[in-house]
Amino acid sequence: MADRWADSHRKDAWRKMAKNSGYRARSAFKLIQIQKKFNLIREGDYVLDVGSHPGGWSQVSVEFAGDGGHVVGVDLEPCEPVEGCVFIVGDITDLDTQKRTIEAFSDSMINAIVSDISPNLTGNWSRDQIISLQLVASVFDFSLPLLCPGGNFVTKIFQGEGIEKLIQLVKPRFSTVKRFSPEASRNSSSEVYLVCKNHVPWKNSGISILSELNKIYTSEDDEDEDTEKSAIGFRLHKAK
Ligand SMILES: C[S@@+](CC[C@H](N)C(=O)[O-])C[C@H]1O[C@@H](n2cnc3c(N)ncnc32)[C@H](O)[C@@H]1O
């Protein structure tokens, strides 16, 4: 009870700070803290903000990319305009949205991808965690071919089954991959950010991260004694 009170008090404090600084969401401070530690966005960068609504990360990305930069935000929900940012409304896993996203960069490569994407949470923890991980894997599959050599990537992930596999799949494509928990999100949930620096596109580029990740899940038809039921009908392989 005391923990929950402290947690909500902390969130309120960040919310108040966001309001006073003109940011639309307290999540803006998470990206600021990630940027301070890892310097993912540089002046003049082309930045893709995935899951951008209401626009806090887009505001921060525009600030760091500066006048010579270009920021494109994609979300299922429309965002109020942010000067220096182009917003696309659509599902990032949908082909038409992906086409519009590529066009918004005029076919130029992207320097930094920042993703705070999070599915609608149902409250069913294992279900939410798996869906979120699959969504993140889809974002990697779509956007990695657009990321320039040396480019950076950060994404929100929820701790749980499959994380180690995802990290193992992503690691060969960057010089460094680290988990980071910014102070603005600490204690709020099991969310953590995966910070990937210096893209090396020539490694493992043909492999789908989502397909590889899905190999740890199996359908109910494949049921055997080494599997354990998950919340959404498919089963998780037990680690051997
Ligand atoms: C935590 S919010 C992002 C907050 C944002 N970073 C900010 O600072 O304002 C997560 C967002 O992911 C979006 N989202 C979830 N699934 C998506 C999908 N398939 N395609 C695009 N956006 C998606 C949700 O609509 C939601 O707005």
The ligand as a Gaussian input file, in Angstrom:
#p B3LYP/6-31G(d) Opt

LIG

0 1
 C        3.310000       4.977000     -23.827000
 S        2.518000       5.581000     -25.241000
 C        3.737000       6.602000     -25.979000
 C        3.978000       7.916000     -25.265000
 C        4.886000       8.815000     -26.078000
 N        6.226000       8.271000     -26.171000
 C        4.984000      10.206000     -25.507000
 O        6.027000      10.559000     -24.947000
 O        4.043000      10.981000     -25.645000
 C        2.497000       4.177000     -26.277000
 C        1.836000       4.406000     -27.615000
 O        2.024000       3.259000     -28.484000
 C        0.949000       3.301000     -29.419000
 N        0.834000       2.056000     -30.167000
 C        0.485000       0.835000     -29.692000
 N        0.443000      -0.067000     -30.683000
 C        0.768000       0.591000     -31.831000
 C        0.899000       0.200000     -33.197000
 N        0.674000      -1.066000     -33.589000
 N        1.250000       1.136000     -34.120000
 C        1.468000       2.410000     -33.726000
 N        1.369000       2.850000     -32.442000
 C        1.020000       1.960000     -31.510000
 C       -0.256000       3.590000     -28.544000
 O       -1.327000       4.100000     -29.321000
 C        0.315000       4.612000     -27.541000
 O       -0.012000       5.920000     -27.900000

